[in-house]
Amino acid sequence: MPEPFVPDSETHGLTTAEVAQRRKQYGPNAIVHPKEHPFALFLKKFWAPVPWMLEVTLILELALGKSAEAIVIALLLVLNSVLSFSQESRAKKALELLQSKLQITARVFRDGSWQQVPALDLVPGDLIHLRIGDLAPADLRIVDGELLVDQSALTGESLPVEHHCGDTVYSASIIRRGEASGEVTATGAKSYFGKTADLVRTAGSASHLEVLVLGIVKWLVTFDIVLVVLVLVDALVRGITLSHIAPFALILLVASVPIALPATFTLATAVAAMELVRRGILVTRLAAIEEAASMTVLLSDKTGTLTKNELRVQSIVTFGDATDADVLFAAAMASDASTQDPLDLATLAKAQQLGIKPVPRATFSPFDPATKRSESTYLDASGSEHHALKGAPQVLKTLITGGEEPSTLTGTLVDLARSGSRVLGIAGGVASDLKLLGLIAFADPLRDDAVEILQQLAGLGITVKMVTGDTPETAASIATQLGLSGKVCSPDNSESTCAVYAGVFPEDKYKLVAAHQTQRAIVGMTGDGVNDAPALRQAEVGIAVATATDVAKASASLVLTTPGLAGLVDAIDMGRAVYQRLLTYTLNKIVKTLQVALFLSIGVLVLGKLVVTPLLILLLLFANDLVTMSLASDNVHPSKDPNHWSVAALMRTSGIIALAWLLFSFATYAFASLAGLSQRQLQTLDFVALVFSGLANVLLLRERGHLWASKPGTFLLLASGVDTLVVGLFATTGVLMSAVPVEAVILVFIGTLIWVIVLDFVKVKLVTHGTALLA
């Protein structure tokens, strides 16, 4: 192997003293960030809006002396904090993987000699030498030599790129061929690789689920505070002591806080995550399942995601009387697997596929960036020496010794370039009669299922946009093959008419995701390389494909373990199923909160009575949560279009249904009064009516059509049956409440069935006219 060049006076490298000085100025060739103790980070998870909601509820429960309920809430608080902490640690894991890539050695010229040093010690101005197989340890400018560089992990370009004197080689690029020396221009976080790592650390989108929960809680608590104020004012007017009315006011506030909402959301997404694992999809962030239901834009990386990230012979063009076999034979003779050049490997693979076997060579010269060709000689059957050349067509045509330049050469080269192909010329013959035999076009082929998957995604209402580091011409050609229609845009253009983004670098991908998010799009991003990591982290739904690097997988929220994007369709369907379950739970919780709060408040304000005792309200909360949490595995129909949460629409829909159930509650109260039941028995029957109506409301809201259109899930049916039997048994035997006649409970049960059927037709009308957020 040749020795590195001897530096001249202009490129003399650095001395030890200069290195020490520059290390103080620039720091180590590493990505350094201040570290905080893990326990301190964990404690911070208890200081946020959602934890505040649970903590306030915990204090209220302790104030009421409900230690069992307080323990449950404390467990929920810890669970939510642990989940949040684990999500944050994923970003740190991705960052550590990026940093580990820099832990290599480098050949550096210091103090007048070449030496091996840890890449961590490199500083700007160092002179380093790169050879085939090396990983560039920093950004550098070539000062001597030429290289063929694979930078697909950084820029997304599938084809290796030739670099000459004056060109910049980015850190983390792989040297495929050649040798060169270069001056380090950037290290650590200042390099392209380091900037990518920093983007992974800082990237991340807000949880739409958390925003929803906060919006609902804020609305319900505000509503109940107004009712509590009215009740307290009424109590003062009537001369009722504060100690008598305070427990009621407190329990009214407790009833408005959806204690089980975060846990139910977590349970629903966890159940879906386990199902996705069975389908070959790993979920690293549970919220991404729900976000997948709302995803409107998919920014899909091209290389390794839509294409196979492997060069293949796409087409062969022949000149004169040469055949495809002649062209391919000469190309194979001018190729060698030991070079590991992707073009050589693709040529030999095609030759082997067609049964074309090279013959023994007399000489072989691998591709040289200076001559832009590879060449071999061999003897034919008569003993004549033949030449086989493969390289740049513009170079080979100058070496022709037999015949003229093909008249169609220029036009063919233009057409192939427009198709996005990498084109090599092939020449062959004896030295005195060397002819241009033809051209071979190489391309990174599409995945077999790419077009079909994109059509399926479009059918799900998702706008797919391809993101690539290729030129606009190449990108346009591939987009046409994929069936993507729209403009080919630069990375700084986020217009809705853009279908393809060409010439994209790491920072561009991150910024593209963020730009679409500012337009209120729910963004998905697919990718496989280091360059995709920041965008995967920033997107609501980051999807790492099966061939992804460890860094990309650590940054993504969904990891596909099977080739292609078929798993993404499954993830979207599952996400939309989860959305339907969570929508049912949320609607039901709001309806029951409004129904109960209004029933209790109107009872005090108008009738001057507690229509239900505080103890029975707590029992009601547990009875309802037992059933509604079983919605996490209910049978549902995923929607055909992206789903969107709207607190205003939820409240409007819930308000209509809550008023209907409020009428039922007062009808039960009137029935109990006319039946001559005592005040205690009346409260028991009101409690039974609230439980039965809650169960019926779940069945009403779980189906967007008529409630009998689909069968409820097994756990939902089981929980509803157990709830009905236990509450009925408690009410008729007087456990924790005054006993009421069995006939009264049966009549309330029948009345509930009749009323839910009436409400079912109202609900269907709401869906038909688009008034409700149920579709």
Secondary structure, 3 states (H helix, E strand, C coil): CCCCCCCCCCCCCECHHHHHHHHHHHCCCCCCCCCCCHHHHHHHCCCCHHHHHHHHHHHHHHHCCCHHHHHHHHHHHHHHHHHHHHHHHHHHHHHHHHHHCCCCEEEEEECCEEEEEEHHHCCCCCEEEECCCCECCCEEEEEEEEEEEECHHHHCCCCCEEECCCCEECCCCEEEEEEEEEEEEECHHHCHHHHHHHHHHHCCCCCHHHHHHHHHHHHHHHHHHHHHHHHHHHHHHHCCCHHHHHHHHHHHHHHHCCCCHHHHHHHHHHHHHHHHHHCCEEECCCHHHHHHHHCCEEEEECCCCCECCCCEEEEEEECCCCCHHHHHHHHHHCCCHHHCCHHHHHHHHHHHHCCCCCCCCCEEEEEECCCCEEEEEEECCCCCEEEEEEECHHHHHHHCCCCCCCCCHHHHHHHHHHCCCEEEEEEEECHHHCEEEEEEEEECCECCCHHHHHHHHHHCCCEEEEECCCCHHHHHHHHHHHCCCCEEECCCCCCCCEEEECCCCHHHHHHHHHHHHHCCCCEEEEECCHHHHHHHHHCCEEEECCCCCHHHHHHCCEEECCCCCHHHHHHHHHHHHHHHHHHHHHHHHHHHHHHHHHHHHHHHHHHCCCCCCHHHHHHHHHHHHHHHHHHHHCCCCCCCCCCCCCHHHHHHHHHHHHHHHHHHHHHHHHHHHHCCCCHHHHHHHHHHHHHHHHHHHHHHHHCCCCCCCCCCCHHHHHHHHHHHHHHHHHHHHCCCCCCCCHHHHHHHHHHHHHHHHHHHHHHHHHHHCCCCCCC
